[in-house]
């Protein structure tokens, strides 16, 4: 019996690096050690790493077959023992290791070579527990707890309060569509949004899950309730109570940050920075209560700008640390060595939940009560068209713009990981090795984060105006007597120009912001490409936005005409997106031929094909 010669090992050595920063230093070391030996350097978890592992696996399978033919029964007995040990080891691993696989995360939001997991052994009780950092950024890597970060039930309870905030703010804006009302709506909505985003940030950063955390959330909700009850008389008598409740929530969260700086000293620098960026706008808010209108607007908008983008400015300042003396630069490195980071799943789910509330408000707003003996009239037609609008917006946002992503906006570009507006990012290969940590948001992450606020505000404004247009009796087959008494009092025979602008411009700006959000992502392409490229589909959206912004100037359009035109434009955007995202040669309404697939298979010699 002839024995086949043993296979030789691959001549090229493949080495893996845990991060792009380590890849550069490892490449230099290997070049010095193995001057005459070729080697490949890949990032751990990258497609190149996967291909190298497959090649090595194939090589060692051939070696195993050679050993089997050489040693016979002894090899089979050894393999039997080894397989039993592997089975026992796998079962032990399942029972003892609680780390979560990142495959689903990478598949949904894109691959990141900077992401690592660690086991959280805090194990806090439901009564009291010490806060721990869920995930943090350290020396270019994002370390996150291996457990899943699910949305807690009390977070959804907070959203219930925002159902009332959206309804009260939007309905009042539509009742008197003027510039002053738009100003009041914008300021009060941003204030309530800031409290919501800060609360979501704290819950995402720190893990407690005890009674104290729920009491903390309850106090913030109480402040938010007080802010809501003082929104409508903003320009007259309730400004001081409004600011008082807002500052109570903000300063309470700043106190919590200060408390955490002692409980969790590893993130003390970031906690101090959050406290500072809360106190500076607070001074402006307090001073605004002593200034009459309209001079009061100056400190208000400055304070709002600092509340929204203050931490981004601090992040940009940290990026320029090399401009400071070495002692200051060293202090910054020590103070911000560990920085808490957002969890991308939690952030996206919280934003999606809030957007769902907004879409839900647009559906509730179009509901009216009919007193007509035959319900199919202009009122019903306008309400049905409004429902189609909301359905199309929901379809575009969740199933077209937010699905099938190759890389989420938060995970795009310069080493993007899950960061809040104050989180630094690390470099990818190709950047100077000296700039190991870049304290700046990626452009795409900033677009995704900032575009949601004007998107939500404008859509709420458009939905509120739609509720007034639905019950307007300015068109045929829309007699005021077809409505119940409560809606008869709200019905108008002529559409105010402000209401036209709120409706058309609101939905137009919302569609524009959705296009910006979509552009911040990288979407997957089909195996055969797409019928219409993404940039061309977005150009179509921008053109529709321009039409919507110009539509209020057509004063001859009644409410039915206005709603019908807007609905037609939104449906056109949806149909073009669906058609453009499909693969060339495929039927738009179903398969014309039998299903087939393409696969690559490896067959042994002599096997049947």
C-alpha positions as CSV (number, residue, x, y, z in Angstrom):
1,X,0.0,0.0,0.0
2,X,1.5,3.3,-1.1
3,X,1.4,6.2,1.4
4,X,0.8,9.6,-0.1
5,X,3.4,12.2,0.7
6,X,2.5,14.6,3.4
7,X,1.2,18.0,2.2
8,X,3.4,20.9,2.7
9,X,2.4,23.9,4.8
10,X,1.4,27.1,3.0
11,X,4.4,29.3,2.2
12,X,2.6,32.5,3.1
13,X,1.9,33.2,6.8
14,X,-1.4,35.0,7.7
15,X,-1.4,37.1,10.8
16,X,-4.5,38.8,12.3
17,X,-4.7,42.2,14.1
18,X,-7.3,43.1,16.6
19,X,-7.6,46.7,15.5
20,X,-6.5,49.0,12.7
21,X,-4.0,50.6,15.1
22,X,-2.5,47.3,16.0
23,X,-2.3,46.3,12.3
24,X,0.2,49.1,11.6
25,X,2.6,48.2,14.5
26,X,2.3,44.4,13.8
27,X,3.2,45.0,10.1
28,X,6.3,46.8,11.1
29,X,7.4,44.1,13.5
30,X,6.8,41.3,11.0
31,X,8.7,43.1,8.4
32,X,11.7,43.3,10.7
33,X,11.5,39.7,11.9
34,X,10.5,37.9,8.6
35,X,12.5,39.8,6.0
36,X,12.6,37.0,3.5
37,X,9.3,35.3,4.4
38,X,6.1,36.5,2.8
39,X,3.1,37.2,5.1
40,X,-0.5,38.5,4.9
41,X,-1.9,40.9,7.5
42,X,-5.7,41.0,7.9
43,X,-8.1,42.6,10.4
44,X,-9.8,40.2,12.8
45,X,-13.3,39.5,11.7
46,X,-12.9,41.1,8.2
47,X,-13.8,39.3,5.0
48,X,-10.1,38.8,4.2
49,X,-9.7,37.2,7.6
50,X,-12.6,34.9,6.8
51,X,-11.2,33.8,3.5
52,X,-7.7,33.1,5.0
53,X,-9.4,30.9,7.6
54,X,-11.2,29.0,4.9
55,X,-8.0,28.4,3.0
56,X,-6.3,27.2,6.2
57,X,-9.2,24.9,7.0
58,X,-9.0,23.3,3.6
59,X,-5.3,22.8,3.9
60,X,-5.6,21.1,7.3
61,X,-8.4,18.9,6.1
62,X,-6.1,17.5,3.4
63,X,-3.5,16.9,6.1
64,X,-6.0,15.0,8.2
65,X,-6.9,12.7,5.3
66,X,-3.2,11.9,4.8
67,X,-2.8,11.1,8.5
68,X,-6.0,8.9,8.4
69,X,-4.5,6.8,5.5
70,X,-1.1,6.5,7.2
71,X,-2.3,5.5,10.8
72,X,-5.6,3.7,10.2
73,X,-7.5,2.5,13.3
74,X,-5.3,4.4,15.8
75,X,-6.2,7.6,14.1
76,X,-10.0,6.7,14.2
77,X,-9.8,6.0,17.9
78,X,-8.0,9.3,18.5
79,X,-10.7,11.1,16.5
80,X,-13.5,9.5,18.5
81,X,-12.0,10.7,21.8
82,X,-11.4,14.2,20.4
83,X,-15.0,14.5,19.1
84,X,-16.4,13.6,22.5
85,X,-14.2,16.1,24.2
86,X,-15.3,18.8,21.7
87,X,-19.0,18.0,22.3
88,X,-18.5,18.3,26.1
89,X,-16.5,21.5,25.7
90,X,-19.3,23.0,23.5
91,X,-21.9,22.2,26.1
92,X,-19.8,23.6,28.9
93,X,-19.3,26.8,26.8
94,X,-23.1,27.2,26.3
95,X,-23.7,26.9,30.1
96,X,-20.9,29.1,31.3
97,X,-20.3,31.7,28.7
98,X,-23.0,34.4,28.4
99,X,-21.3,36.6,25.7
100,X,-23.6,37.7,22.9
101,X,-22.7,37.1,19.3
102,X,-22.0,40.2,17.3
103,X,-23.0,38.6,14.0
104,X,-26.5,40.0,14.1
105,X,-25.2,43.4,15.1
106,X,-22.7,43.5,12.2
107,X,-25.4,42.2,9.8
108,X,-27.9,44.9,10.8
109,X,-25.6,48.0,11.4
110,X,-22.4,47.1,9.6
111,X,-19.0,45.7,10.5
112,X,-16.7,47.5,13.0
113,X,-13.2,46.3,13.8
114,X,-13.2,48.5,16.9
115,X,-16.0,46.6,18.7
116,X,-15.3,44.3,21.6
117,X,-17.4,42.7,24.3
118,X,-16.7,42.0,28.0
119,X,-18.6,40.1,30.7
120,X,-20.6,42.3,33.1
121,X,-20.5,40.6,36.5
122,X,-22.2,43.4,38.4
123,X,-25.4,41.4,39.0
124,X,-27.4,44.2,40.7
125,X,-30.6,43.4,42.5
126,X,-34.0,44.9,41.8
127,X,-33.9,47.0,44.9
128,X,-30.5,48.8,45.0
129,X,-27.3,48.3,43.0
130,X,-24.2,50.2,42.1
131,X,-24.4,51.8,38.6
132,X,-22.0,50.3,36.0
133,X,-21.0,51.5,32.6
134,X,-22.8,49.5,29.9
135,X,-20.2,50.3,27.2
136,X,-17.2,52.5,27.1
137,X,-14.5,53.8,24.7
138,X,-10.8,53.1,25.6
139,X,-7.8,53.6,23.4
140,X,-9.5,53.3,20.1
141,X,-11.7,50.3,21.0
142,X,-15.4,50.2,22.0
143,X,-15.9,47.8,24.9
144,X,-19.5,46.8,25.5
145,X,-21.2,44.5,27.9
146,X,-21.9,41.0,26.4
147,X,-25.6,41.1,27.5
148,X,-28.2,42.5,25.2
149,X,-29.4,46.0,25.9
150,X,-33.1,45.8,25.7
151,X,-35.5,48.7,25.9
152,X,-36.9,48.7,29.4
153,X,-40.7,48.9,30.1
154,X,-40.3,52.2,32.0
155,X,-38.7,53.7,28.9
156,X,-41.8,52.9,26.9
157,X,-43.9,54.4,29.7
158,X,-41.9,57.7,29.3
159,X,-43.0,57.7,25.6
160,X,-46.6,57.6,26.7
161,X,-46.2,61.1,28.2
162,X,-44.8,62.3,24.9
163,X,-48.0,61.2,23.2
164,X,-49.8,63.9,25.1
165,X,-47.0,66.4,24.5
166,X,-47.1,65.9,20.8
167,X,-50.9,66.2,20.7
168,X,-51.1,69.3,22.8
169,X,-48.2,71.1,21.1
170,X,-49.3,70.2,17.5
171,X,-53.0,70.9,18.0
172,X,-52.4,74.3,19.5
173,X,-50.1,75.2,16.7
174,X,-52.7,74.3,14.1
175,X,-55.4,76.3,15.9
176,X,-53.6,79.6,15.2
177,X,-51.0,79.1,12.4
178,X,-48.9,82.2,12.8
179,X,-45.2,83.0,13.1
180,X,-45.5,83.5,16.8
181,X,-47.1,80.1,17.2
182,X,-44.4,78.5,15.1
183,X,-41.8,80.1,17.4
184,X,-43.6,78.8,20.5
185,X,-43.9,75.4,19.0
186,X,-40.3,75.2,18.1
187,X,-38.9,76.3,21.4
188,X,-41.1,74.2,23.6
189,X,-40.7,71.1,21.4
190,X,-36.9,71.3,21.5
191,X,-37.0,71.6,25.3
192,X,-39.1,68.5,25.7
193,X,-36.9,66.7,23.1
194,X,-33.8,67.6,25.0
195,X,-35.1,66.1,28.2
196,X,-36.2,62.9,26.3
197,X,-32.8,62.5,24.7
198,X,-30.8,63.1,27.9
199,X,-32.9,60.5,29.7
200,X,-32.3,58.0,27.0
201,X,-28.6,58.8,27.1
202,X,-28.3,58.1,30.8
203,X,-30.2,54.9,30.5
204,X,-28.1,53.8,27.6
205,X,-24.8,54.7,29.3
206,X,-25.3,53.2,32.8
207,X,-26.8,49.9,34.0
208,X,-28.6,49.9,37.4
209,X,-32.1,48.4,36.9
210,X,-33.1,49.1,40.4
211,X,-35.7,51.1,42.4
212,X,-33.5,54.2,42.5
213,X,-33.3,54.3,38.7
214,X,-37.1,54.1,38.4
215,X,-37.5,56.9,41.0
216,X,-35.0,58.9,39.0
217,X,-37.0,58.5,35.8
218,X,-40.2,59.3,37.7
219,X,-38.8,62.6,38.9
220,X,-37.7,63.6,35.4
221,X,-41.2,62.7,34.1
222,X,-42.8,64.9,36.8
223,X,-40.6,67.8,35.6
224,X,-41.6,67.0,32.1
225,X,-45.3,67.0,33.0
226,X,-44.9,70.5,34.6
227,X,-43.1,71.7,31.5
228,X,-46.0,70.4,29.4
229,X,-48.7,72.2,31.4
230,X,-47.0,75.5,30.9
231,X,-46.3,75.3,27.1
232,X,-49.3,77.1,25.6
233,X,-49.0,80.5,27.4
234,X,-45.3,80.6,26.7
235,X,-45.2,84.3,25.7
236,X,-47.3,85.7,28.5
237,X,-47.6,84.3,32.0
238,X,-46.1,80.8,32.1
239,X,-42.6,81.3,30.8
240,X,-40.9,81.3,34.3
241,X,-42.7,78.1,35.4
242,X,-41.8,76.5,32.1
243,X,-38.1,77.3,32.5
244,X,-38.2,76.3,36.2
245,X,-39.5,72.8,35.3
246,X,-37.0,72.5,32.5
247,X,-34.0,73.5,34.6
248,X,-35.2,71.2,37.5
249,X,-34.9,68.2,35.1
250,X,-31.6,69.3,33.6
251,X,-30.0,70.2,36.9
252,X,-31.2,67.0,38.5
253,X,-29.5,65.0,35.7
254,X,-26.4,67.1,36.2
255,X,-26.4,66.2,39.9
256,X,-26.7,62.6,38.9
257,X,-23.7,63.0,36.6
258,X,-21.7,64.5,39.5
259,X,-22.8,61.6,41.8
260,X,-21.6,59.1,39.2
261,X,-18.2,60.8,38.9
262,X,-17.5,59.4,42.4
263,X,-19.2,56.1,42.0
264,X,-17.5,55.3,38.7
265,X,-14.2,57.2,38.7
266,X,-13.1,55.7,35.3
267,X,-15.5,58.1,33.5
268,X,-15.1,61.1,35.9
269,X,-13.8,63.4,33.2
270,X,-16.8,62.8,31.0
271,X,-19.2,63.3,33.9
272,X,-17.6,66.6,34.8
273,X,-17.9,67.7,31.2
274,X,-21.6,66.9,31.2
275,X,-22.1,68.9,34.4
276,X,-20.3,71.9,32.9
277,X,-22.3,71.8,29.6
278,X,-25.5,71.8,31.7
279,X,-24.6,74.7,34.0
280,X,-23.5,77.1,31.2
281,X,-26.9,77.0,29.4
282,X,-28.7,77.0,32.8
283,X,-27.3,80.4,33.5
284,X,-28.6,81.7,30.2
285,X,-32.1,80.2,30.9
286,X,-32.2,81.9,34.3
287,X,-31.1,85.2,32.9
288,X,-33.8,85.0,30.2
289,X,-36.6,85.1,32.8
290,X,-35.5,88.6,33.7
291,X,-35.5,89.9,30.1
292,X,-38.7,91.0,28.3
293,X,-39.8,89.9,24.9
294,X,-38.5,90.0,22.2
295,X,-35.0,90.4,23.7
296,X,-35.6,87.2,25.6
297,X,-35.3,85.2,22.4
298,X,-31.5,85.8,22.1
299,X,-30.5,84.0,25.4
300,X,-33.2,81.3,24.6
301,X,-31.8,80.3,21.3
302,X,-28.2,80.5,22.5
303,X,-29.1,78.2,25.4
304,X,-30.9,75.8,23.2
305,X,-28.0,75.7,20.8
306,X,-25.6,74.9,23.7
307,X,-28.0,72.3,25.0
308,X,-28.2,70.5,21.6
309,X,-24.6,70.9,20.3
310,X,-22.6,71.8,23.4
311,X,-21.0,68.4,23.8
312,X,-20.2,68.3,20.1
313,X,-18.2,71.5,20.5
314,X,-16.4,70.0,23.5
315,X,-15.6,67.0,21.3
316,X,-14.2,69.2,18.6
317,X,-12.2,71.0,21.2
318,X,-10.7,67.7,22.4
319,X,-9.7,66.9,18.9
320,X,-7.5,70.0,18.8
321,X,-5.7,69.0,22.0
322,X,-2.3,69.0,20.2
323,X,-2.6,72.7,19.9
324,X,-2.3,73.0,23.7
325,X,0.9,72.6,25.7
326,X,2.1,69.0,26.3
327,X,1.0,69.2,30.0
328,X,-2.5,70.1,29.0
329,X,-2.6,67.4,26.3
330,X,-1.4,64.8,28.8
331,X,-4.1,65.9,31.2
332,X,-6.8,65.6,28.5
333,X,-5.6,62.1,27.7
334,X,-5.8,61.1,31.4
335,X,-9.1,62.7,32.0
336,X,-10.8,61.2,29.0
337,X,-9.1,57.8,28.8
338,X,-12.4,56.1,29.4
339,X,-15.6,57.6,27.9
340,X,-19.1,56.0,28.1
341,X,-20.6,55.2,24.7
342,X,-24.0,54.7,23.4
343,X,-25.3,51.2,22.4
344,X,-26.3,51.4,18.7
345,X,-29.2,49.0,19.1
346,X,-30.7,50.9,22.0
347,X,-30.2,54.3,20.3
348,X,-31.9,53.1,17.1
349,X,-34.8,51.4,18.9
350,X,-35.5,54.5,21.0
351,X,-35.4,56.8,18.0
352,X,-37.7,54.3,16.1
353,X,-40.1,54.3,19.0
354,X,-40.3,58.1,19.1
355,X,-40.8,58.2,15.3
356,X,-43.6,55.6,15.7
357,X,-45.3,58.0,18.1
358,X,-45.2,60.8,15.6
359,X,-46.6,58.6,12.8
360,X,-49.3,57.5,15.2
361,X,-50.2,61.1,16.0
362,X,-50.7,61.8,12.3
363,X,-53.1,58.8,12.1
364,X,-55.1,59.9,15.2
365,X,-55.2,63.5,14.0
366,X,-57.2,62.7,10.9
367,X,-60.0,60.9,12.8
368,X,-63.3,62.8,12.9
369,X,-66.9,62.0,13.7
370,X,-69.5,62.2,11.0
371,X,-73.2,63.1,11.3
372,X,-74.0,62.4,7.6
373,X,-76.5,59.7,6.7
374,X,-74.0,58.5,4.0
375,X,-70.4,58.5,5.2
376,X,-68.7,58.6,1.8
377,X,-68.1,62.3,1.3
378,X,-65.2,64.8,0.9
379,X,-64.4,64.6,4.6
380,X,-63.9,60.8,4.4
381,X,-61.9,61.2,1.2
382,X,-59.5,63.7,2.8
383,X,-59.1,61.5,5.9
384,X,-58.4,58.5,3.7
385,X,-55.8,60.4,1.7
386,X,-54.2,61.5,5.0
387,X,-54.0,57.9,6.1
388,X,-52.2,57.0,2.8
389,X,-49.7,59.8,3.5
390,X,-48.9,58.5,7.0
391,X,-48.6,54.9,5.7
392,X,-46.2,55.9,2.9
393,X,-44.0,57.9,5.3
394,X,-43.9,54.9,7.7
395,X,-43.0,52.6,4.8
396,X,-40.3,54.8,3.5
397,X,-38.7,55.5,6.9
398,X,-38.7,52.0,8.3
399,X,-38.7,49.6,5.4
400,X,-36.7,51.5,2.7
401,X,-34.4,54.0,4.4
402,X,-33.8,52.1,7.7
403,X,-33.6,48.5,6.4
404,X,-31.1,46.4,4.4
405,X,-28.1,48.5,5.6
406,X,-24.5,47.7,4.8
407,X,-23.3,50.3,7.4
408,X,-25.5,52.4,9.7
409,X,-24.6,56.1,9.9
410,X,-23.4,55.7,13.5
411,X,-20.9,53.0,12.4
412,X,-19.8,54.7,9.2
413,X,-16.5,56.4,8.2
414,X,-13.6,57.1,10.6
415,X,-13.8,54.1,12.8
416,X,-17.4,54.9,13.7
417,X,-18.7,53.1,16.6
418,X,-21.7,53.6,18.9
419,X,-21.0,57.1,20.3
420,X,-23.1,59.9,21.6
421,X,-22.6,63.5,20.5
422,X,-19.6,63.6,22.9
423,X,-17.8,60.4,22.0
424,X,-14.5,60.4,20.2
425,X,-13.8,58.1,17.3
426,X,-10.8,56.1,16.3
427,X,-8.9,56.0,13.0
428,X,-9.1,53.4,10.3
429,X,-6.0,52.2,8.4
430,X,-4.6,54.8,6.2
431,X,-4.7,57.6,8.8
432,X,-1.5,58.9,10.4
433,X,-0.5,56.5,13.2
434,X,0.2,59.5,15.5
435,X,-3.5,60.4,15.5
436,X,-4.6,57.3,17.3
437,X,-7.8,58.8,18.7
438,X,-9.8,61.5,16.9
439,X,-12.2,63.4,19.2
440,X,-14.8,64.2,16.6
441,X,-18.0,62.8,15.3
442,X,-18.2,61.4,11.8
443,X,-20.1,63.6,9.4
444,X,-22.6,60.8,8.8
445,X,-23.3,60.2,12.5
446,X,-23.9,63.9,13.0
447,X,-26.3,64.0,10.0
448,X,-28.3,61.1,11.3
449,X,-28.5,62.5,14.9
450,X,-29.3,66.1,14.0
451,X,-31.7,65.4,11.1
452,X,-34.2,63.6,13.3
453,X,-35.2,66.6,15.4
454,X,-36.3,68.8,12.4
455,X,-37.8,65.7,10.8
456,X,-40.0,65.0,13.8
457,X,-40.9,68.6,14.4
458,X,-41.9,69.3,10.8
459,X,-43.9,66.1,10.5
460,X,-45.8,66.9,13.7
461,X,-46.6,70.4,12.4
462,X,-47.7,69.0,9.0
463,X,-49.9,66.3,10.7
464,X,-51.5,68.9,13.0
465,X,-52.3,71.1,10.0
466,X,-53.7,68.0,8.2
467,X,-56.2,67.5,11.1
468,X,-57.6,71.0,10.4
469,X,-57.7,70.5,6.6
470,X,-59.6,67.2,6.9
471,X,-62.6,68.9,8.6
472,X,-62.5,72.1,6.5
473,X,-65.8,72.7,4.5
474,X,-64.3,74.7,1.6
475,X,-64.9,72.1,-1.1
476,X,-67.8,70.2,-2.7
477,X,-69.6,67.5,-0.8
478,X,-68.2,68.9,2.5
479,X,-71.3,70.4,4.1
480,X,-70.6,71.6,7.7
481,X,-73.7,69.7,8.8
482,X,-72.1,66.4,7.9
483,X,-70.0,66.8,11.1
484,X,-70.9,66.4,14.7
485,X,-71.3,69.5,16.8
486,X,-67.8,69.3,18.3
487,X,-66.2,69.2,14.9
488,X,-68.6,71.8,13.4
489,X,-67.1,74.3,15.8
490,X,-63.6,73.5,14.6
491,X,-64.4,73.4,10.9
492,X,-63.4,76.4,8.7
493,X,-64.8,77.6,5.4
494,X,-61.5,79.1,4.3
495,X,-58.0,77.8,4.8
496,X,-55.6,80.3,6.4
497,X,-52.4,80.8,4.6
498,X,-50.4,79.8,7.7
499,X,-52.2,76.5,7.7
500,X,-51.2,75.9,4.1
501,X,-47.5,76.5,5.0
502,X,-47.6,74.4,8.1
503,X,-49.0,71.5,6.1
504,X,-47.0,71.6,2.9
505,X,-43.7,73.0,4.3
506,X,-44.0,70.6,7.3
507,X,-44.3,67.5,5.1
508,X,-41.8,68.9,2.6
509,X,-39.1,69.5,5.3
510,X,-39.9,66.1,6.8
511,X,-39.3,64.4,3.5
512,X,-36.1,66.3,3.0
513,X,-34.8,65.2,6.4
514,X,-35.7,61.6,5.6
515,X,-33.6,61.9,2.5
516,X,-30.7,63.2,4.6
517,X,-31.1,60.4,7.0
518,X,-31.1,57.9,4.2
519,X,-27.9,59.4,2.6
520,X,-26.1,59.1,6.0
521,X,-26.4,55.3,5.7
522,X,-24.7,52.9,3.2
523,X,-27.3,50.5,1.9
524,X,-26.6,47.1,0.4
525,X,-26.8,46.6,-3.3
526,X,-28.5,43.6,-4.8
527,X,-26.4,40.9,-6.5
528,X,-27.4,42.3,-9.9
529,X,-27.5,45.9,-8.9
530,X,-30.5,48.2,-8.7
531,X,-32.7,49.8,-11.4
532,X,-32.1,53.3,-10.1
533,X,-29.1,54.3,-8.1
534,X,-29.6,55.8,-4.7
535,X,-28.3,59.3,-5.6
536,X,-30.9,59.5,-8.4
537,X,-33.7,58.4,-6.1
538,X,-32.6,61.0,-3.5
539,X,-32.6,63.7,-6.3
540,X,-36.2,62.8,-7.0
541,X,-37.0,63.3,-3.3
542,X,-35.4,66.7,-3.3
543,X,-37.4,67.7,-6.3
544,X,-40.6,66.7,-4.6
545,X,-39.6,68.6,-1.5
546,X,-39.2,71.8,-3.6
547,X,-42.7,71.2,-5.1
548,X,-44.1,70.8,-1.6
549,X,-42.4,74.0,-0.4
550,X,-43.8,76.0,-3.3
551,X,-47.3,74.5,-3.1
552,X,-48.7,77.0,-0.5
553,X,-48.3,79.8,-3.0
554,X,-51.1,78.2,-5.1
555,X,-54.0,80.0,-3.2
556,X,-56.7,78.7,-5.5
557,X,-56.4,75.1,-4.2
558,X,-59.0,74.0,-1.7
559,X,-58.3,71.5,1.1
560,X,-59.2,68.5,-1.0
561,X,-57.0,69.6,-3.8
562,X,-54.1,70.3,-1.5
563,X,-54.3,67.0,0.3
564,X,-54.7,65.0,-3.0
565,X,-51.7,66.7,-4.6
566,X,-49.5,66.1,-1.5
567,X,-50.6,62.5,-1.3
568,X,-49.9,61.9,-5.0
569,X,-46.4,63.3,-4.6
570,X,-45.7,61.1,-1.5
571,X,-47.0,58.0,-3.3
572,X,-44.8,58.9,-6.3
573,X,-41.7,59.0,-4.1
574,X,-42.7,55.6,-2.6
575,X,-43.3,53.9,-5.9
576,X,-40.0,55.2,-7.4
577,X,-38.1,54.0,-4.3
578,X,-39.7,50.5,-4.6
579,X,-39.0,50.3,-8.3
580,X,-35.5,51.7,-8.0
581,X,-34.5,49.4,-5.2
582,X,-35.5,46.3,-7.1
583,X,-33.1,44.3,-9.3
584,X,-33.1,44.7,-13.1
585,X,-34.8,41.9,-14.9
586,X,-37.1,41.1,-11.9
587,X,-40.9,41.4,-12.1
588,X,-42.2,44.3,-9.9
589,X,-45.3,42.3,-8.9
590,X,-43.9,38.7,-8.7
591,X,-41.6,36.1,-10.2
592,X,-42.2,35.3,-13.8
593,X,-40.0,32.2,-13.7
594,X,-39.1,29.5,-11.3
595,X,-36.9,30.4,-8.4
596,X,-33.2,29.7,-8.9
597,X,-30.0,30.3,-7.0
598,X,-26.3,30.4,-7.7
599,X,-23.9,28.4,-5.4
600,X,-20.3,27.4,-5.4
601,X,-19.6,23.8,-4.4
602,X,-16.3,21.9,-4.0
603,X,-16.5,18.2,-5.1
604,X,-13.9,15.5,-4.5
605,X,-12.4,13.7,-7.5
606,X,-14.4,10.7,-8.5
607,X,-17.6,11.9,-6.8
608,X,-20.8,12.1,-8.8
609,X,-21.7,15.6,-10.0
